[in-house]
Amino acid sequence: MPEPHPYDADSEGFDDAGAEADRRYEEEREEKRVRRNAASTKAVAWITAVALAFLLYDSSGALVSAVSDDRPWTAHAVTAGLAALGLAGLLAAGVRAWRRR
């Protein structure tokens, strides 16, 4: 049977303080990771919301122009509708995340 390694918890020379320091270090890393992920998620959500709002604004303007000039307008309507749905989905996800806090 192999002898226990000095870093195993079963060995006599096991340093409990070192294990505790390692556990705290890992907990701090996990907290930093969670904060970093939350910040990047918020940034991506805001950038996406701004892009969708601009797309909605531009497509709606093109839709109004196309309808008034009697040109084809379906592509503009679909684009504006999808942008509106995307914004509504982002808003719903934001409200749901805010209520969970």
N, C-alpha and C positions, 0 to 999 in steps of 0.2 A: 504494500500500500504506500503510495507516495506521501511524503511529508507535507504538511500544509505550508503554503507560501507565506512569507512574513506579512504580506498585505491582506491575507485572508482574515475574516473576522474570527475564525476559530483558532488562530494561532495565538501563542502567548504574547508575542511582541506587537500585537495589533494596536495601532494608535487610534483610539476613539476620537481624540480631538481633531486629528487629521481628517477622519471620515466626516465629522461634523462640519469642518471647514469646507470640504468638498461638496457636501449637501447644500450648504448656504450659498456657495458659489454657483452651483447649478440652479438653485432657486432664483438667484439674482439674474442669471442669464435668461431664464424663462420669463421673468417679469419684463426684462428689457425687450425680449422678442415679442411678447404680447403687445407692449406699448408701441413698438416700431410697426408691427402689423396693423394696429388700429390707426396709427397716423397715416400710413401709406394707403389704407383702404379709404379713409376720409379724403385724402388728396385725389385719388383716382375717381371717387364718386363726384367730387366737385368739378373736376376737369370734364368728366363725362356729361354732367348736367349742363355745363356751359356750352359744350359742343352741341348737345341735343337742342338746347334753347336757340342757339344760332341757326341750326339746321331747320328748326320749326319756323323761325322768323323768316328765313330766306325762302323756304318752300311755300309758306303762306303768301308771301309777297308775289312770288312767281305764279302761284295758283290764281290769285286775284287778277294779275295782269293777263294771264292766259285766258281766263274766263271772259274778261272784258274785251279782249281782242279777238275772241272767237277762235282760239287756237286749241290744240289738244292739251288737256289739263290733268288727265288721270295720273300720270307719273308724279306730278306735283302733289296731288291729293294723297296718293299712297305714301309718299315720302313724309309729308306733313303729319299724316295719321300715325305712321310708325314712330316718328320723333315724339309726338304727343304721348303715345303709349309708353315709350321708353322713359320719358320724364315722369309720367304717372307711376311707373314701376319703381323708379329711383325714389320718388317721394314716399311711396308706400313702404319700401324697405327702410328708409330713414326714420319714418314714424314708428315702425315696428321695433327698430333698434333702440330708438329713444325711449319707448315704453318699457323695454326690457331692463333698462338701467335702474 
